[in-house]
Amino acid sequence: WDPACVDTELSNVIGDVWKSTFAVPAGDWEYKVALNDTWDVSYPSANVALSVGAATDVSIYHSHLTHWVADSETTGSSPHRAASSPSSDVPS
């Protein structure tokens, strides 16, 4: 995992929410969000497990304000909240 890899950077989509979509091969994976291209600050504290039965696009979300992390695959159309979450839904 290289937190400085530009291919894994998230883009600001609205307010404090950042998102990117990645082509993920089938298998069991882990992820977390690293800020400022280092592991000095990352969310959540533990890695998030992600199991993908077939190759698919997965969106990863992060709120810089509340530090929640979410993905589109874990619960289908309603992103998984891997850390503390806001009361509103994640933008698509």
C-alpha positions as CSV (number, residue, x, y, z in Angstrom):
1,W,0.0,0.0,0.0
2,D,1.5,3.3,-1.1
3,P,-0.5,6.2,0.3
4,A,1.4,8.5,-2.1
5,C,0.0,6.7,-5.2
6,V,-1.9,9.2,-7.3
7,D,-4.0,6.4,-8.8
8,T,-5.7,5.9,-5.4
9,E,-6.5,9.5,-4.5
10,L,-10.1,10.5,-3.7
11,S,-11.8,13.5,-5.3
12,N,-14.0,16.0,-3.5
13,V,-17.6,15.4,-4.7
14,I,-19.6,17.6,-2.3
15,G,-18.9,19.5,0.8
16,D,-16.5,17.5,3.0
17,V,-17.2,14.2,1.1
18,W,-14.4,12.7,-1.0
19,K,-14.9,9.7,-3.3
20,S,-13.2,7.6,-6.0
21,T,-14.3,4.5,-7.8
22,F,-11.8,1.6,-8.4
23,A,-11.9,-1.6,-10.5
24,V,-11.5,-4.3,-7.9
25,P,-10.7,-7.9,-8.8
26,A,-12.6,-10.8,-7.2
27,G,-11.2,-11.7,-3.8
28,D,-10.8,-10.5,-0.2
29,W,-9.3,-7.1,0.3
30,E,-8.7,-4.5,2.9
31,Y,-8.6,-0.7,2.7
32,K,-8.4,2.5,4.7
33,V,-8.1,6.2,3.8
34,A,-4.7,7.8,4.2
35,L,-4.6,11.6,4.3
36,N,-1.9,13.8,2.7
37,D,-0.1,10.9,0.9
38,T,1.2,9.4,4.2
39,W,0.1,6.9,6.9
40,D,0.5,9.6,9.6
41,V,-3.2,10.2,9.6
42,S,-5.6,7.4,8.3
43,Y,-9.2,6.3,8.8
44,P,-10.6,4.2,10.3
45,S,-8.0,3.0,12.8
46,A,-8.3,-0.6,11.6
47,N,-8.4,-1.8,8.0
48,V,-11.9,-2.3,6.5
49,A,-12.5,-5.8,5.0
50,L,-13.9,-5.9,1.5
51,S,-15.0,-9.2,-0.1
52,V,-15.8,-9.1,-3.9
53,G,-17.2,-12.2,-5.5
54,A,-16.6,-11.0,-9.0
55,A,-14.6,-8.2,-10.5
56,T,-16.5,-5.0,-10.0
57,D,-16.2,-1.2,-9.6
58,V,-16.2,-0.1,-5.9
59,S,-16.6,3.4,-4.7
60,I,-14.8,4.5,-1.6
61,Y,-16.0,7.5,0.4
62,H,-14.5,9.6,3.1
63,S,-15.7,12.6,5.1
64,H,-12.9,14.8,6.1
65,L,-15.2,16.5,8.7
66,T,-16.5,13.4,10.5
67,H,-13.8,10.9,9.4
68,W,-16.3,8.2,8.4
69,V,-15.2,5.8,5.6
70,A,-17.7,3.9,3.4
71,D,-17.8,1.7,0.3
72,S,-20.5,0.9,-2.2
73,E,-19.9,-2.8,-2.3
74,T,-20.4,-4.0,1.2
75,T,-24.2,-3.2,1.3
76,G,-25.0,-2.6,-2.3
77,S,-26.5,0.7,-3.1
78,S,-26.3,1.9,0.5
79,P,-22.6,2.5,1.3
80,H,-21.1,0.7,4.3
81,R,-20.2,2.9,7.1
82,A,-16.9,1.7,8.4
83,A,-16.4,4.4,10.9
84,S,-18.7,7.0,12.6
85,S,-21.2,8.2,10.0
86,P,-23.3,11.3,9.4
87,S,-27.1,11.1,9.5
88,S,-27.4,11.7,5.8
89,D,-26.8,9.3,3.0
90,V,-23.5,9.3,1.1
91,P,-23.8,11.0,-2.3
92,S,-23.6,8.8,-5.3
